[in-house]
Amino acid sequence: MKKLFFAVTAGLLSLTISCNTEDTSKKEAASSEAQNQPSANTEIKDDVSQKDVVQVALGSKDHTTLVAALKQAELVDVLKKSGPFTVFAPTNAAFDKLPKGTVEDLMKPENKDKLADILQYHVSVGIYKEDMLQDGQSLGQVNSQNVTISKKDGKIKVNGTANVLAVIPASNGLIYVIDEVLLPPKK
């Protein structure tokens, strides 16, 4: 009987130690997993996914004026949507070519609608890749007016004056970096 008592006691002791070790292991694993999970206050940075047209502009030192204008006209959220968009993005140097005081005047709150119209004249709904663009082609813009494409010797111009300097794909469209600000024709 003593042997049976010791065997049962040893078995229970062994089971108790095993359970405690298993619980401790589970708690340690759960704690470790929790440490590897971002908390609600942690900013998650995605360096892998392709950036949308706004994120591309935000990351460009050559498009700070364009970004400021988009913010002033409250068009940032619109351009962050799924699109797709073809955006003709003037550089800072393009804005500098405008008559002195033009940009400052457009950035005034009372000129928000005029600024939005100009910026919308730089955006087409749809993706127009380089090989799709033809000489003399007309593209409808978001402001309900058209731009005309010139294409000669592989070089693309918009409205006969704005040279395409680069083409940048984005998650929600295509960006053509241009060296002139496109001004809509007078209505």
N, C-alpha and C positions, 0 to 999 in steps of 0.2 A: 504494500500500500504506500509506503514511503517513497518507493521508486516511482510509482505512478504520480504521486503528488509532486515530486521534483520534476518529472517530465512535463506535466501540465503547466507547472509554474514557469519552467524554462521556456516552454512554447509560447506562453502568454507574454513573458518578458521579451522574447525575441520578436513577437508580433508587434508589441507596443513600440519597441525601438525602431522597427522597420517602418511602421506607420509615421512615427515622428520624423524620421529621416526623409520619408517620401513627402510629407507635408512641408518640411523645411526646403526640400529641393523644389517643390512646386512654387513656394513663396519666393524663393530666390530667382527662379525662372521668370515668374510674373513680374517681379521687381525689375529684373534686367530688361525684359521686353518693354515695360513702361518707360524706362529710361531712354530707350531707343525710339520711342514714339514721340512725335512733336506734340507739344502741349497746345492748347487753344491760343496761347499768347505767342507762340513761336511763329515767326515769319518763314514761310516756305518759299524757297527760291528755286525756280525752274530754269536751269541753264541748258536744257536739252531741247525743249520744244521751240518751234519756230516762233518768232515774235510777230505780233500783228503790226499793221501799218503805223499805228501811233507809237508802239514800243520801239520800232525801228527809228522813227523820227526823234523820239526822246533820247535815243542812244547816239545820235549824230551831232557832233559839234558844229556841223555846217547847216543845221536846220533849227537853230534855237529861235530865230524870228518866226518861222512857220509854226513851231510849237506854241509860242506865246500867242500868236494870232488865233490858233485853234482853240486855245484856252479862253481867250477873250470873247470869241464868237460862240463859245459853249458847244463846240463840235467834236470834242475829244471822245465823248461816250458814243456818239454816232459812228465814228471811224473805228472804234474798238469792236463793233458788232461783227457778225460773221461775214457780211459782205455778200459776194466778193466785190472788191473795188479795184479800179485802176486809178492810181493817184499820180498826178504830175506835181512833184514836190520841188518848189523853188528853193534854192540855197539862200543863205544869208546874203551872199554877194548879189544875188538876183534882186532881193529886196532893196539892197543899197543902190541899185541902178534907178530906182524910182525917184521922181523929183523930191528934193529935200522937203521933209516935213510930212510926206504922204503917209508913211507907216505910222508915225505918231498920231496923225489925224484919224486914221482908220482905227486905231486902238482906243479911241475915246468911246465911252459907253453909248453916247448918242449916235455913233456910227456903226454900232454892232450889226445891224441888218445889212449895211453896205459891205462890211468886212465879210460877213457870212456868205453873201452873194459871190464875192470874189473867190473865196476859198472853195465854195461849192463848184465854181467854174473849173476847178482843178481836179475834180473827181468824176469818174464814170462808174456806173454800176456795171459790173462784169469784169472779167479779166481779158485784157487785150495784149497778148504776147507779141513780142517783136515780129515774129514771122506772120502774124495775123494782120499787122498794120500795112496798109497800102498807100502809095502816093496819091494824094487827093482825097483820102478817106475822111469822112466826117464822123465824129463821135459825139453822141449826146451826153451832156454833162448833167450833174445833179441839179444845177440851177435852171434847167430846161433850155439851155443854149448849147451851141455846138462848137467844138474845136476842129480844126482841120490839120490832118497829118501830112507832112511832106517826107518822102523817103527817097533818097538818092545816094547811090554808091554805099549803101548800108548805113548811112547816117540818117537819123530821124530828127525832124523838127516839128514843133507844135505851133500852129498859127504863123508859120513862116519865119519866126524869129527865135523861139525858144529851142535851144539845142538840148538833146537828150545826152546827158553826161554819163549816166549809169542806169542800170536796171537792177532792182533789188526785189527778190521774191519775199512775200510775207505770208503769214498763216491765213490771212483773210484777203489777199489780193496781190497786186504787183505795183511797185513804186518806180516811176521814171523820175530820176533826179534831173531837173532842168535849170538852165542858167538865166531864165527870165520869169518874171511874174506875169501870168496870163490875166489880162484885164478883159472882162466881158464887154461885148459891143453894147453901145447905148441902146436902151429899149425904146 
